[in-house]
């Protein structure tokens, strides 16, 4: 049989055993929100709202990471 070379995708392939599918989905969502902030003009009021939302989401995600690593 021939071997098939597959490119590593950080949203499909897990580097560590403690990373669950739910955490991968959350990471993807966080990256989408970050991209949305980068595309928004900082002078708009929406930018500040998105920034606060992302900071809150990051703190929740970090605690989820810590809990997953403990298990």
Buried (B, 14 or more C-beta within 10 A) or exposed (E): EEEEEEEEEEEEEEEEEEBEEEBBEBBEEBEEBBEBBEEBEEEEEEBEEBBEEBEEBEEEBEEBBEEBEEE
